C-alpha cells in the first residue's frame, strides 16, 4: 500500500469532517485513492463516497490506482460508477520494491494491459520520490518514470506525476523524454520558479489540501502564478485533508474547502474557478 502525504499528527484522526457548503458549479476531484484505507479506518464505501461528494458539488472524480492491486480496483470501479474515471501506474516507491523482487517487467505488462481500458484516461501516478526511497532506488524510479512517460505517449493518455523532493530530476526527465501533450503535476509542491517553468512548458498543476495549511505560503505563491486554464484541484484522499480538518481522513467531499482557498489566492470568484476546474479536467481527460 502506498505511503501517503504528511498530515499534522497533533490533530485527532478520528474526527469526521462536516459536509462543507456546496460549490455553485460542480468540479472534479483530479486525484483520489478510494482503494487506500488509513490504518484503523473502515474500507471506503465507494458509492457513498461519490454520493457525499456530489452533494457538495464534486460530481466527478479521477480514481488513481498506483500499485497492482490499486490498478485492478480502479478498472473494476470505473465500470461501475459513471462519476469515476481512472488512472493506473506503479508509484515511484513501488518500482524499486518490484525491481528488487525481479517482478517489475511483469508488473509493467499488467499496467499496460489495464491502461488500455477506455475509462482509464490517466497514466499515473508515476514520477520520483526521493523522500521515502534512498539512493539505491533512484535508478529504478527514474527508469520506471521513463517507461510510464512512453506508455502515456503510446496510448495517447494524460500523465499524472508524483514529485517529492525531486523537482529538478522530474523536470529534467520530462525534457529528455519529451512530455506527453497532457501532463499534470499532481499535488504540486514546488515554488514560484518551478510553477512558472511548468506553466511555460504547458503542464497543468493540481493543488491539494496542502495549499490551505498555515505553513505553506510558498505553495500559495506558486498557485498565484498559474493561469486559470492550467489549474486543477484534488484531494489525494485519504491524505492531505484541508484546513480546518488537517489530520482527519480526507475524502472527495472536502474539495470545496480547498477550492475556496484557491479562489482567494487567485483573486477570482468561486464560480469562475469552479467553471475553469471543470473545463480543465474534461479538456485533459474527456467527458465522464
C-alpha positions, 0 to 999 in steps of 0.5 A: 500500500502506498505511503501517503502525504504528511498530515499534522499528527497533533490533530485527532484522526478520528474526527469526521469532517462536516459536509462543507457548503456546496460549490455553485458549479460542480468540479472534479476531484483530479486525484483520489485513492478510494482503494487506500484505507488509513490504518484503523479506518473502515474500507471506503464505501465507494458509492457513498463516497461519490454520493457525499461528494456530489452533494457538495458539488464534486460530481466527478472524480479521477480514481488513481490506482498506483500499485497492482492491486490499486490498478485492478480496483480502479478498472473494476470501479470505473465500470461501475460508477459513471462519476469515476474515471481512472488512472493506473501506474506503479508509484515511484516507491513501488518500482524499486520494491518490484525491481528488487523482487525481479517482478517489475517487467511483469508488473509493467505488462499488467499496467499496460494491459489495464491502461488500455481500458477506455475509462482509464484516461490517466497514466499515473501516478508515476514520477520520483520520490526521493523522500521515502526511497534512498539512493539505491532506488533512484535508478529504478524510479527514474527508469520506471518514470521513463517507461510510464512517460512512453506508455502515456505517449503510446496510448495517447493518455494524460500523465499524472506525476508524483514529485517529492523532493525531486523537482529538478530530476522530474523536470529534467526527465520530462525534457529528455523524454519529451512530455506527453501533450497532457501532463499534470503535476499532481499535488504540486509542491514546488515554488514560484520558479518551478510553477512558472517553468511548468506553466511555460512548458504547458503542464497543468498543476493540481493543488491539494489540501496542502495549499490551505495549511498555515505553513505553506505560503510558498505553495500559495505563491506558486498557485498565484502564478498559474493561469486559470486554464492550467489549474486543477484541484484534488484531494489525494484522499485519504491524505492531505485533508484541508484546513480546518480538518488537517489530520482527519481522513480526507475524502472527495467531499472536502474539495470545496474547502480547498477550492475556496482557498484557491479562489482567494489566492487567485483573486477570482470568484468561486464560480469562475474557478469552479467553471475553469476546474471543470473545463480543465479536467474534461479538456485533459481527460474527456467527458465522464 
